[in-house]
Amino acid sequence: MKVEGNTRANDTLDTAETIDDDTPEFTLDQVREHVEKDNLWLAIDGNVYDVSDFVPRHPGRDHILLGAGIDASEKFEHYHSRHARKLLKKYLIGNLAPSE
C-alpha cells in the first residue's frame, strides 16, 4: 500500500520516491555484506539499491565500488546527473534503517 505524503526528496535533483509500507528495511551492516562487483548494494539518500547488474555497465568502471559499505549519498550526488538518479530507481530494493 502506498502511503500518501510519505516521500523522500532530494532537493538538489528535484526527485522524490514514494515509500511503501511493505518495503524491506536494511541496516548499514547488511549493506556491508554486499560489496563485491557481482553482489553490490549501495545506500543512497535513505534507500538501498542492488546495483549488481549495473556494475559492468557503470561508466566509471570500478569507481562504483567506492560507495560500497557506506552511506554513498554524498559521493553519488557529487558525481552523478539527474539521468543517473532516474536509472537508479529501478534498482531500489528497500529503505536504509535509521542509525542507532
C-alpha positions as CSV (number, residue, x, y, z in Angstrom):
1,M,0.0,0.0,0.0
2,K,1.4,3.4,-0.9
3,V,1.4,6.0,1.9
4,E,0.3,9.4,0.8
5,G,2.7,12.1,1.7
6,N,5.4,9.7,2.9
7,T,8.2,10.6,0.4
8,R,11.9,11.2,0.5
9,A,13.0,14.1,-1.6
10,N,16.3,15.2,-3.0
11,D,16.2,19.0,-3.2
12,T,19.3,19.1,-5.5
13,L,17.9,16.8,-8.1
14,D,14.2,17.6,-7.5
15,T,13.1,14.0,-7.4
16,A,11.1,12.0,-4.8
17,E,10.5,8.4,-4.2
18,T,7.3,7.1,-2.5
19,I,7.9,4.7,0.3
20,D,5.7,1.6,0.6
21,D,4.6,0.3,4.0
22,D,5.8,-3.2,3.0
23,T,9.2,-2.0,1.6
24,P,12.0,-4.0,3.3
25,E,14.4,-2.2,5.6
26,F,18.1,-2.9,5.7
27,T,20.8,-1.9,8.2
28,L,24.1,-0.5,7.0
29,D,25.7,-3.7,8.3
30,Q,23.5,-5.7,5.9
31,V,24.5,-3.4,3.1
32,R,28.2,-4.0,4.0
33,E,27.6,-7.7,3.3
34,H,27.2,-6.8,-0.4
35,V,30.4,-5.0,-1.5
36,E,31.7,-7.1,-4.5
37,K,31.3,-6.4,-8.2
38,D,28.9,-9.2,-8.7
39,N,26.9,-8.5,-5.4
40,L,26.8,-4.8,-4.8
41,W,24.3,-2.8,-2.8
42,L,24.5,0.9,-2.3
43,A,22.9,3.1,0.4
44,I,21.9,6.4,-1.0
45,D,19.6,9.0,0.5
46,G,18.0,6.6,2.9
47,N,17.3,3.9,0.3
48,V,19.1,0.7,-0.6
49,Y,19.8,-0.3,-4.2
50,D,21.1,-3.6,-5.6
51,V,23.2,-2.4,-8.5
52,S,25.0,-5.7,-9.1
53,D,23.6,-6.0,-12.7
54,F,24.7,-2.4,-13.4
55,V,28.3,-2.7,-12.3
56,P,29.7,-4.0,-15.7
57,R,28.0,-1.0,-17.5
58,H,29.0,1.7,-15.0
59,P,30.8,4.4,-17.0
60,G,33.2,5.0,-14.1
61,R,34.1,1.3,-14.1
62,D,35.3,0.2,-10.7
63,H,34.7,3.6,-9.1
64,I,31.2,2.4,-8.3
65,L,32.9,0.3,-5.6
66,L,33.9,3.4,-3.7
67,G,30.3,3.6,-2.5
68,A,30.3,0.1,-1.2
69,G,29.6,-0.5,2.5
70,I,29.0,3.2,3.4
71,D,26.3,5.8,3.1
72,A,27.2,6.8,-0.5
73,S,24.8,9.7,-0.7
74,E,27.4,12.5,-0.9
75,K,29.6,10.6,-3.4
76,F,26.6,9.9,-5.6
77,E,25.4,13.5,-5.6
78,H,28.9,14.8,-6.4
79,Y,29.4,12.6,-9.5
80,H,26.0,11.9,-11.0
81,S,23.3,13.6,-13.0
82,R,19.6,13.6,-12.9
83,H,19.6,10.9,-15.5
84,A,21.7,8.7,-13.2
85,R,19.2,9.2,-10.4
86,K,16.4,8.1,-12.7
87,L,18.4,5.0,-13.7
88,L,19.0,4.2,-10.0
89,K,15.3,3.9,-9.3
90,K,14.9,0.6,-11.0
91,Y,17.5,-0.9,-8.6
92,L,15.6,0.1,-5.4
93,I,15.3,-2.9,-3.0
94,G,14.4,-1.2,0.3
95,N,15.0,1.5,2.8
96,L,18.1,2.1,4.9
97,A,17.3,1.6,8.6
98,P,18.0,4.7,10.8
99,S,21.3,4.5,12.6
100,E,21.2,3.6,16.3
